[in-house]
């Protein structure tokens, strides 16, 4: 039986997080294989046979072949869409993509490995209304929220609160700006926007009360370890609603969390069936800590450039651990 000593990373061609983790895994002499999922099926092959012991499988790319029995953990980092032959169009193209997903996903799910995170758990956890409900049930303070495609309900919510924020429910990129993806940032909605509110009929919207923030927190949970970074976003108009708008306007510091809040974060990640998450919180002007959202595949590596926290080391510890059959 092959020794289960390796880490499989499913990601895309450009991914600094994977770069940093692979460098540390290599330094520790832990075998690691990075798979760009867009290479499959045209430039990568999967072969799997089953017997009394289960699946015996290997994945071959242009620069390596990995026997999947060697894998102890899979980092479902940021896999990109499968790339199929351009000559396949319409339903044939859809069939090829679906078959690729079922082949790779089915074989990998059959392996007794640790997932960071399991794909099904990622799908479930990323539903914002669901994570808000779970966070509230566990004891977090959450913003008053409305999900609707009814313009009248949206008008009533805005009338009641005066001004609210809008954020997308999904992470789909809409359009391009100067040939770059146009992100959908959190934005302010006021009475002045009411003449346009009929547009919510075309797609459901998430509206929330605006929280007056002193600063924000990105809390990174890696199994039993919790790291909290204060993001000072309120000194810039570009970042006071959504700090992602301008990273150059931000400053950072390590934040010492109250033990009860740390436990809440751990409970939330566990309740959602995850072993890793990036949680966005805000500290209000009155000191109240408000839960905004959880990112089951959120970014964290850039924080290590600004604060002294062992984030890369901790992710490597998580991937290199004994793990277990985290496949539920």
C-alpha atoms as a printed R data frame, in Angstrom:
    type eleno elety resid chain resno       x      y       z
1   ATOM     1    CA   UNK     A     1   0.000  0.000   0.000
2   ATOM     2    CA   UNK     A     2   1.288  3.425  -0.953
3   ATOM     3    CA   UNK     A     3   2.367  5.721   1.840
4   ATOM     4    CA   UNK     A     4  -0.159  8.538   2.363
5   ATOM     5    CA   UNK     A     5   2.306 11.395   2.557
6   ATOM     6    CA   UNK     A     6   1.274 13.920  -0.081
7   ATOM     7    CA   UNK     A     7  -0.867 17.008  -0.544
8   ATOM     8    CA   UNK     A     8  -2.959 17.664  -3.642
9   ATOM     9    CA   UNK     A     9  -3.793 21.292  -4.411
10  ATOM    10    CA   UNK     A    10  -6.637 22.027  -6.826
11  ATOM    11    CA   UNK     A    11  -6.301 25.584  -8.020
12  ATOM    12    CA   UNK     A    12  -5.758 27.858 -10.989
13  ATOM    13    CA   UNK     A    13  -2.631 28.923 -12.817
14  ATOM    14    CA   UNK     A    14  -2.111 32.174 -10.884
15  ATOM    15    CA   UNK     A    15  -2.561 31.752  -7.144
16  ATOM    16    CA   UNK     A    16  -0.080 33.359  -4.699
17  ATOM    17    CA   UNK     A    17  -1.638 31.488  -1.767
18  ATOM    18    CA   UNK     A    18  -0.733 28.157  -3.343
19  ATOM    19    CA   UNK     A    19   2.732 29.450  -4.224
20  ATOM    20    CA   UNK     A    20   3.485 30.288  -0.585
21  ATOM    21    CA   UNK     A    21   2.077 27.036   0.786
22  ATOM    22    CA   UNK     A    22   3.907 24.906  -1.789
23  ATOM    23    CA   UNK     A    23   7.178 26.621  -0.923
24  ATOM    24    CA   UNK     A    24   6.749 25.729   2.755
25  ATOM    25    CA   UNK     A    25   5.587 22.167   2.025
26  ATOM    26    CA   UNK     A    26   8.655 21.691  -0.157
27  ATOM    27    CA   UNK     A    27  10.891 23.111   2.563
28  ATOM    28    CA   UNK     A    28   9.450 20.521   4.956
29  ATOM    29    CA   UNK     A    29  10.017 17.790   2.336
30  ATOM    30    CA   UNK     A    30   6.303 16.999   2.112
31  ATOM    31    CA   UNK     A    31   5.299 15.843  -1.388
32  ATOM    32    CA   UNK     A    32   2.873 18.241  -3.044
33  ATOM    33    CA   UNK     A    33   1.151 18.207  -6.415
34  ATOM    34    CA   UNK     A    34  -0.502 21.311  -7.813
35  ATOM    35    CA   UNK     A    35  -3.236 20.678 -10.356
36  ATOM    36    CA   UNK     A    36  -4.663 23.433 -12.514
37  ATOM    37    CA   UNK     A    37  -8.136 22.059 -13.046
38  ATOM    38    CA   UNK     A    38  -8.490 23.936 -16.342
39  ATOM    39    CA   UNK     A    39  -5.894 21.496 -17.750
40  ATOM    40    CA   UNK     A    40  -8.442 18.677 -17.500
41  ATOM    41    CA   UNK     A    41  -9.425 16.890 -19.664
42  ATOM    42    CA   UNK     A    42  -7.394 18.240 -22.609
43  ATOM    43    CA   UNK     A    43  -3.945 18.365 -21.000
44  ATOM    44    CA   UNK     A    44  -4.326 16.029 -18.043
45  ATOM    45    CA   UNK     A    45  -5.533 12.456 -17.720
46  ATOM    46    CA   UNK     A    46  -7.269 10.529 -14.971
47  ATOM    47    CA   UNK     A    47  -7.262  6.738 -14.810
48  ATOM    48    CA   UNK     A    48  -9.054  4.863 -12.039
49  ATOM    49    CA   UNK     A    49  -9.869  1.191 -11.526
50  ATOM    50    CA   UNK     A    50 -11.671 -0.328  -8.577
51  ATOM    51    CA   UNK     A    51 -11.178 -3.620  -6.787
52  ATOM    52    CA   UNK     A    52 -11.795 -5.029  -3.337
53  ATOM    53    CA   UNK     A    53  -9.606 -2.286  -1.853
54  ATOM    54    CA   UNK     A    54 -11.487  0.547  -3.555
55  ATOM    55    CA   UNK     A    55 -10.285  2.884  -6.276
56  ATOM    56    CA   UNK     A    56  -6.725  2.689  -7.565
57  ATOM    57    CA   UNK     A    57  -6.200  5.914  -9.464
58  ATOM    58    CA   UNK     A    58  -3.579  8.210 -10.870
59  ATOM    59    CA   UNK     A    59  -3.682 11.698 -12.301
60  ATOM    60    CA   UNK     A    60  -1.170 12.689 -14.970
61  ATOM    61    CA   UNK     A    61  -0.334 16.223 -16.028
62  ATOM    62    CA   UNK     A    62   2.357 17.510 -18.342
63  ATOM    63    CA   UNK     A    63   4.994 17.639 -15.593
64  ATOM    64    CA   UNK     A    64   4.044 14.894 -13.124
65  ATOM    65    CA   UNK     A    65   2.009 11.794 -12.374
66  ATOM    66    CA   UNK     A    66   0.551 11.263  -8.917
67  ATOM    67    CA   UNK     A    67  -0.856  8.029  -7.527
68  ATOM    68    CA   UNK     A    68  -3.904  9.239  -5.637
69  ATOM    69    CA   UNK     A    69  -3.451  6.621  -2.913
70  ATOM    70    CA   UNK     A    70  -0.531  8.769  -1.729
71  ATOM    71    CA   UNK     A    71  -2.757 11.762  -1.013
72  ATOM    72    CA   UNK     A    72  -3.398 12.550   2.629
73  ATOM    73    CA   UNK     A    73  -5.154 15.888   2.075
74  ATOM    74    CA   UNK     A    74  -6.763 17.860  -0.723
75  ATOM    75    CA   UNK     A    75  -6.752 21.644  -0.655
76  ATOM    76    CA   UNK     A    76  -9.779 22.697  -2.673
77  ATOM    77    CA   UNK     A    77  -8.210 26.075  -3.129
78  ATOM    78    CA   UNK     A    78  -9.612 27.906  -6.165
79  ATOM    79    CA   UNK     A    79 -10.120 25.392  -8.962
80  ATOM    80    CA   UNK     A    80 -11.026 26.897 -12.319
81  ATOM    81    CA   UNK     A    81 -13.506 25.571 -14.864
82  ATOM    82    CA   UNK     A    82 -12.588 22.550 -16.922
83  ATOM    83    CA   UNK     A    83 -11.369 23.503 -20.386
84  ATOM    84    CA   UNK     A    84 -12.741 21.363 -23.174
85  ATOM    85    CA   UNK     A    85 -12.089 21.117 -26.890
86  ATOM    86    CA   UNK     A    86 -13.296 24.243 -28.703
87  ATOM    87    CA   UNK     A    87 -14.886 22.027 -31.327
88  ATOM    88    CA   UNK     A    88 -17.428 20.874 -28.777
89  ATOM    89    CA   UNK     A    89 -20.362 23.272 -28.549
90  ATOM    90    CA   UNK     A    90 -23.841 23.391 -27.083
91  ATOM    91    CA   UNK     A    91 -25.068 20.279 -25.328
92  ATOM    92    CA   UNK     A    92 -21.898 18.364 -26.299
93  ATOM    93    CA   UNK     A    93 -19.780 20.908 -24.467
94  ATOM    94    CA   UNK     A    94 -22.070 20.787 -21.440
95  ATOM    95    CA   UNK     A    95 -21.846 16.994 -21.436
96  ATOM    96    CA   UNK     A    96 -18.025 17.032 -21.562
97  ATOM    97    CA   UNK     A    97 -17.833 19.481 -18.653
98  ATOM    98    CA   UNK     A    98 -20.332 17.488 -16.598
99  ATOM    99    CA   UNK     A    99 -18.524 14.201 -17.237
100 ATOM   100    CA   UNK     A   100 -15.188 15.798 -16.291
101 ATOM   101    CA   UNK     A   101 -16.661 17.103 -13.052
102 ATOM   102    CA   UNK     A   102 -18.193 13.751 -12.173
103 ATOM   103    CA   UNK     A   103 -14.992 11.843 -12.944
104 ATOM   104    CA   UNK     A   104 -12.567 14.035 -11.000
105 ATOM   105    CA   UNK     A   105 -15.026 14.808  -8.223
106 ATOM   106    CA   UNK     A   106 -16.239 11.262  -7.845
107 ATOM   107    CA   UNK     A   107 -12.810  9.668  -7.632
108 ATOM   108    CA   UNK     A   108 -11.418 12.282  -5.255
109 ATOM   109    CA   UNK     A   109 -14.464 12.086  -2.986
110 ATOM   110    CA   UNK     A   110 -13.932  8.346  -2.645
111 ATOM   111    CA   UNK     A   111 -10.474  8.810  -1.139
112 ATOM   112    CA   UNK     A   112 -10.055  8.738   2.677
113 ATOM   113    CA   UNK     A   113  -8.411 12.158   2.813
114 ATOM   114    CA   UNK     A   114  -8.748 15.446   4.643
115 ATOM   115    CA   UNK     A   115 -10.463 18.144   2.615
116 ATOM   116    CA   UNK     A   116  -9.685 21.809   3.127
117 ATOM   117    CA   UNK     A   117 -12.572 22.321   2.580
118 ATOM   118    CA   UNK     A   118 -14.900 19.632   1.278
119 ATOM   119    CA   UNK     A   119 -16.569 20.905  -1.923
120 ATOM   120    CA   UNK     A   120 -20.107 20.174  -0.734
121 ATOM   121    CA   UNK     A   121 -19.484 22.005   2.529
122 ATOM   122    CA   UNK     A   122 -18.147 24.991   0.592
123 ATOM   123    CA   UNK     A   123 -21.296 25.116  -1.528
124 ATOM   124    CA   UNK     A   124 -23.548 25.015   1.531
125 ATOM   125    CA   UNK     A   125 -21.539 27.484   3.612
126 ATOM   126    CA   UNK     A   126 -21.391 30.066   0.841
127 ATOM   127    CA   UNK     A   127 -25.149 30.720   0.911
128 ATOM   128    CA   UNK     A   128 -25.192 34.077   2.689
129 ATOM   129    CA   UNK     A   129 -28.734 33.797   4.123
130 ATOM   130    CA   UNK     A   130 -27.837 30.382   5.532
131 ATOM   131    CA   UNK     A   131 -24.601 31.492   7.163
132 ATOM   132    CA   UNK     A   132 -26.334 34.557   8.640
133 ATOM   133    CA   UNK     A   133 -28.975 32.282  10.168
134 ATOM   134    CA   UNK     A   134 -26.367 29.902  11.604
135 ATOM   135    CA   UNK     A   135 -24.274 32.766  12.972
136 ATOM   136    CA   UNK     A   136 -27.321 34.325  14.629
137 ATOM   137    CA   UNK     A   137 -28.375 31.005  16.146
138 ATOM   138    CA   UNK     A   138 -24.924 30.545  17.663
139 ATOM   139    CA   UNK     A   139 -24.975 33.979  19.258
140 ATOM   140    CA   UNK     A   140 -23.403 36.434  16.825
141 ATOM   141    CA   UNK     A   141 -24.939 39.854  16.335
142 ATOM   142    CA   UNK     A   142 -25.958 40.095  12.665
143 ATOM   143    CA   UNK     A   143 -27.256 43.085  10.679
144 ATOM   144    CA   UNK     A   144 -30.941 43.464   9.950
145 ATOM   145    CA   UNK     A   145 -31.238 41.983   6.489
146 ATOM   146    CA   UNK     A   146 -33.694 41.649   3.627
147 ATOM   147    CA   UNK     A   147 -33.476 39.233   0.697
148 ATOM   148    CA   UNK     A   148 -36.070 40.050  -1.927
149 ATOM   149    CA   UNK     A   149 -36.919 40.535  -5.568
150 ATOM   150    CA   UNK     A   150 -40.053 42.479  -4.608
151 ATOM   151    CA   UNK     A   151 -39.523 46.218  -5.271
152 ATOM   152    CA   UNK     A   152 -42.181 47.220  -2.748
153 ATOM   153    CA   UNK     A   153 -40.526 45.255   0.040
154 ATOM   154    CA   UNK     A   154 -37.191 46.826  -0.875
155 ATOM   155    CA   UNK     A   155 -38.730 50.320  -0.795
156 ATOM   156    CA   UNK     A   156 -40.264 49.650   2.603
157 ATOM   157    CA   UNK     A   157 -36.942 48.429   4.016
158 ATOM   158    CA   UNK     A   158 -35.084 51.490   2.736
159 ATOM   159    CA   UNK     A   159 -37.829 53.846   3.934
160 ATOM   160    CA   UNK     A   160 -37.700 52.296   7.385
161 ATOM   161    CA   UNK     A   161 -33.918 52.442   7.789
162 ATOM   162    CA   UNK     A   162 -33.145 55.563   5.736
163 ATOM   163    CA   UNK     A   163 -30.054 54.095   4.141
164 ATOM   164    CA   UNK     A   164 -28.974 50.505   3.710
165 ATOM   165    CA   UNK     A   165 -26.167 48.652   2.017
166 ATOM   166    CA   UNK     A   166 -26.483 46.273  -0.890
167 ATOM   167    CA   UNK     A   167 -24.219 43.289  -1.385
168 ATOM   168    CA   UNK     A   168 -24.450 40.481  -3.950
169 ATOM   169    CA   UNK     A   169 -25.605 37.067  -2.823
170 ATOM   170    CA   UNK     A   170 -23.137 35.269  -5.093
171 ATOM   171    CA   UNK     A   171 -19.554 35.749  -6.225
172 ATOM   172    CA   UNK     A   172 -20.290 35.796  -9.951
173 ATOM   173    CA   UNK     A   173 -18.228 38.384 -11.823
174 ATOM   174    CA   UNK     A   174 -20.435 40.679 -13.915
175 ATOM   175    CA   UNK     A   175 -18.824 42.395 -16.905
176 ATOM   176    CA   UNK     A   176 -15.337 43.684 -17.514
177 ATOM   177    CA   UNK     A   177 -13.673 46.993 -16.786
178 ATOM   178    CA   UNK     A   178 -10.564 47.738 -18.858
179 ATOM   179    CA   UNK     A   179 -10.390 44.016 -19.702
180 ATOM   180    CA   UNK     A   180 -10.392 43.099 -15.988
181 ATOM   181    CA   UNK     A   181 -13.217 41.422 -14.031
182 ATOM   182    CA   UNK     A   182 -15.623 43.963 -12.546
183 ATOM   183    CA   UNK     A   183 -16.121 43.056  -8.892
184 ATOM   184    CA   UNK     A   184 -19.486 43.624  -7.243
185 ATOM   185    CA   UNK     A   185 -18.595 45.615  -4.142
186 ATOM   186    CA   UNK     A   186 -20.828 46.487  -1.225
187 ATOM   187    CA   UNK     A   187 -22.516 49.800  -1.942
188 ATOM   188    CA   UNK     A   188 -24.755 52.283  -0.167
189 ATOM   189    CA   UNK     A   189 -28.429 52.510  -1.111
190 ATOM   190    CA   UNK     A   190 -30.355 55.644  -0.122
191 ATOM   191    CA   UNK     A   191 -33.654 57.329  -0.838
192 ATOM   192    CA   UNK     A   192 -32.083 58.743  -3.988
193 ATOM   193    CA   UNK     A   193 -31.908 55.206  -5.396
194 ATOM   194    CA   UNK     A   194 -35.623 54.502  -5.009
195 ATOM   195    CA   UNK     A   195 -36.481 55.436  -8.622
196 ATOM   196    CA   UNK     A   196 -34.213 52.546  -9.705
197 ATOM   197    CA   UNK     A   197 -35.493 50.012  -7.212
198 ATOM   198    CA   UNK     A   198 -37.741 48.240  -9.737
199 ATOM   199    CA   UNK     A   199 -34.552 46.608 -11.022
200 ATOM   200    CA   UNK     A   200 -34.611 44.182  -8.074
201 ATOM   201    CA   UNK     A   201 -37.410 42.369  -9.912
202 ATOM   202    CA   UNK     A   202 -34.771 40.940 -12.268
203 ATOM   203    CA   UNK     A   203 -32.605 39.343  -9.557
204 ATOM   204    CA   UNK     A   204 -32.988 38.921  -5.786
205 ATOM   205    CA   UNK     A   205 -30.961 41.375  -3.723
206 ATOM   206    CA   UNK     A   206 -29.491 41.311  -0.237
207 ATOM   207    CA   UNK     A   207 -30.023 44.578   1.646
208 ATOM   208    CA   UNK     A   208 -28.716 45.158   5.166
209 ATOM   209    CA   UNK     A   209 -28.735 47.924   7.700
210 ATOM   210    CA   UNK     A   210 -25.607 50.044   7.572
211 ATOM   211    CA   UNK     A   211 -23.314 49.408  10.532
212 ATOM   212    CA   UNK     A   212 -21.238 52.340  11.751
213 ATOM   213    CA   UNK     A   213 -17.828 50.749  12.128
214 ATOM   214    CA   UNK     A   214 -14.825 51.680  14.220
215 ATOM   215    CA   UNK     A   215 -12.741 49.061  12.398
216 ATOM   216    CA   UNK     A   216 -13.141 45.636  10.858
217 ATOM   217    CA   UNK     A   217 -11.758 42.191  11.586
218 ATOM   218    CA   UNK     A   218 -10.722 39.401   9.297
219 ATOM   219    CA   UNK     A   219 -10.671 36.287  11.430
220 ATOM   220    CA   UNK     A   220  -8.862 33.304   9.918
221 ATOM   221    CA   UNK     A   221  -9.767 29.911  11.367
222 ATOM   222    CA   UNK     A   222  -7.543 26.938  10.570
223 ATOM   223    CA   UNK     A   223  -9.046 24.001  12.435
224 ATOM   224    CA   UNK     A   224  -8.394 24.803  16.135
225 ATOM   225    CA   UNK     A   225  -6.258 27.898  15.495
226 ATOM   226    CA   UNK     A   226  -7.806 31.355  15.261
227 ATOM   227    CA   UNK     A   227  -6.030 34.450  13.970
228 ATOM   228    CA   UNK     A   228  -7.593 37.902  14.073
229 ATOM   229    CA   UNK     A   229  -6.398 40.950  12.154
230 ATOM   230    CA   UNK     A   230  -7.844 44.433  12.630
231 ATOM   231    CA   UNK     A   231  -8.381 46.195   9.305
232 ATOM   232    CA   UNK     A   232  -8.476 49.941   9.733
233 ATOM   233    CA   UNK     A   233 -10.825 50.829   6.903
234 ATOM   234    CA   UNK     A   234 -12.695 53.870   8.185
235 ATOM   235    CA   UNK     A   235 -10.153 56.581   7.376
236 ATOM   236    CA   UNK     A   236 -10.853 56.392   3.649
237 ATOM   237    CA   UNK     A   237 -14.066 56.984   1.722
238 ATOM   238    CA   UNK     A   238 -12.970 54.294  -0.695
239 ATOM   239    CA   UNK     A   239 -12.864 51.606   1.984
240 ATOM   240    CA   UNK     A   240 -15.365 52.576   4.655
241 ATOM   241    CA   UNK     A   241 -18.119 50.433   3.114
242 ATOM   242    CA   UNK     A   242 -16.007 47.712   1.501
243 ATOM   243    CA   UNK     A   243 -12.309 47.498   2.297
244 ATOM   244    CA   UNK     A   244 -11.620 45.486  -0.856
245 ATOM   245    CA   UNK     A   245 -11.980 48.646  -2.954
246 ATOM   246    CA   UNK     A   246  -8.477 49.936  -2.142
247 ATOM   247    CA   UNK     A   247  -5.928 47.845  -0.282
248 ATOM   248    CA   UNK     A   248  -3.448 50.733  -0.385
249 ATOM   249    CA   UNK     A   249  -5.717 52.761   1.914
250 ATOM   250    CA   UNK     A   250  -5.710 50.123   4.641
251 ATOM   251    CA   UNK     A   251  -3.572 49.587   7.718
252 ATOM   252    CA   UNK     A   252  -3.493 46.389   9.774
253 ATOM   253    CA   UNK     A   253  -2.719 45.183  13.265
254 ATOM   254    CA   UNK     A   254  -2.966 41.938  15.192
255 ATOM   255    CA   UNK     A   255  -6.173 41.912  17.219
256 ATOM   256    CA   UNK     A   256  -6.412 40.119  20.544
257 ATOM   257    CA   UNK     A   257  -9.772 38.368  20.525
258 ATOM   258    CA   UNK     A   258 -11.976 37.844  23.524
259 ATOM   259    CA   UNK     A   259 -12.004 34.085  24.289
260 ATOM   260    CA   UNK     A   260 -15.797 33.947  23.969
261 ATOM   261    CA   UNK     A   261 -15.647 35.455  20.466
262 ATOM   262    CA   UNK     A   262 -12.898 33.039  19.513
263 ATOM   263    CA   UNK     A   263 -15.081 30.132  20.630
264 ATOM   264    CA   UNK     A   264 -17.978 31.497  18.600
265 ATOM   265    CA   UNK     A   265 -15.819 31.597  15.472
266 ATOM   266    CA   UNK     A   266 -14.674 28.029  16.030
267 ATOM   267    CA   UNK     A   267 -18.260 26.886  16.614
268 ATOM   268    CA   UNK     A   268 -19.443 28.585  13.427
269 ATOM   269    CA   UNK     A   269 -16.771 26.970  11.270
270 ATOM   270    CA   UNK     A   270 -17.450 23.577  12.823
271 ATOM   271    CA   UNK     A   271 -21.228 23.955  12.474
272 ATOM   272    CA   UNK     A   272 -20.789 24.589   8.746
273 ATOM   273    CA   UNK     A   273 -18.653 21.441   8.390
274 ATOM   274    CA   UNK     A   274 -15.480 23.349   7.537
275 ATOM   275    CA   UNK     A   275 -11.911 23.167   8.821
276 ATOM   276    CA   UNK     A   276 -10.865 26.523   7.359
277 ATOM   277    CA   UNK     A   277 -12.655 29.842   6.903
278 ATOM   278    CA   UNK     A   278 -12.077 33.575   6.750
279 ATOM   279    CA   UNK     A   279 -14.717 35.445   8.744
280 ATOM   280    CA   UNK     A   280 -15.507 39.126   8.304
281 ATOM   281    CA   UNK     A   281 -16.626 41.000  11.415
282 ATOM   282    CA   UNK     A   282 -16.991 44.661  12.283
283 ATOM   283    CA   UNK     A   283 -16.433 46.417  15.591
284 ATOM   284    CA   UNK     A   284 -19.058 49.117  15.892
285 ATOM   285    CA   UNK     A   285 -18.510 52.555  17.350
286 ATOM   286    CA   UNK     A   286 -20.226 51.317  20.508
287 ATOM   287    CA   UNK     A   287 -17.978 48.242  20.709
288 ATOM   288    CA   UNK     A   288 -20.600 45.797  19.430
289 ATOM   289    CA   UNK     A   289 -19.092 43.074  17.245
290 ATOM   290    CA   UNK     A   290 -21.200 42.332  14.179
291 ATOM   291    CA   UNK     A   291 -20.950 39.318  11.891
292 ATOM   292    CA   UNK     A   292 -20.939 40.198   8.184
293 ATOM   293    CA   UNK     A   293 -20.066 36.997   6.370
294 ATOM   294    CA   UNK     A   294 -17.926 33.891   6.210
295 ATOM   295    CA   UNK     A   295 -15.715 32.970   3.268
296 ATOM   296    CA   UNK     A   296 -15.129 29.232   3.042
297 ATOM   297    CA   UNK     A   297 -12.323 29.839   0.563
298 ATOM   298    CA   UNK     A   298 -11.349 33.358   1.603
299 ATOM   299    CA   UNK     A   299  -8.051 35.154   1.142
300 ATOM   300    CA   UNK     A   300  -5.540 35.413   3.965
301 ATOM   301    CA   UNK     A   301  -1.938 35.242   2.689
302 ATOM   302    CA   UNK     A   302  -1.640 38.991   2.063
303 ATOM   303    CA   UNK     A   303  -2.176 39.630   5.771
304 ATOM   304    CA   UNK     A   304   1.134 37.969   6.606
305 ATOM   305    CA   UNK     A   305   2.872 40.734   4.657
306 ATOM   306    CA   UNK     A   306   1.514 43.280   7.150
307 ATOM   307    CA   UNK     A   307   1.313 41.520  10.519
308 ATOM   308    CA   UNK     A   308   3.401 38.950  12.351
309 ATOM   309    CA   UNK     A   309   1.176 35.866  12.184
310 ATOM   310    CA   UNK     A   310   2.174 32.340  11.069
311 ATOM   311    CA   UNK     A   311  -0.618 31.935   8.530
312 ATOM   312    CA   UNK     A   312   1.294 30.020   5.861
313 ATOM   313    CA   UNK     A   313   2.829 27.724   8.475
314 ATOM   314    CA   UNK     A   314  -0.596 27.057   9.974
315 ATOM   315    CA   UNK     A   315  -2.148 26.169   6.629
316 ATOM   316    CA   UNK     A   316   0.739 23.792   5.968
317 ATOM   317    CA   UNK     A   317   0.225 22.248   9.411
318 ATOM   318    CA   UNK     A   318  -3.429 21.718   8.540
319 ATOM   319    CA   UNK     A   319  -2.665 20.100   5.196
320 ATOM   320    CA   UNK     A   320   0.225 18.007   6.503
321 ATOM   321    CA   UNK     A   321  -1.561 16.668   9.587
322 ATOM   322    CA   UNK     A   322  -2.814 13.137   9.971
323 ATOM   323    CA   UNK     A   323  -6.239 14.327   8.966
324 ATOM   324    CA   UNK     A   324  -8.678 11.495   8.649
325 ATOM   325    CA   UNK     A   325 -11.612 10.688   6.483
326 ATOM   326    CA   UNK     A   326 -13.220 14.163   6.495
327 ATOM   327    CA   UNK     A   327 -15.538 13.262   3.650
328 ATOM   328    CA   UNK     A   328 -19.024 13.626   5.128
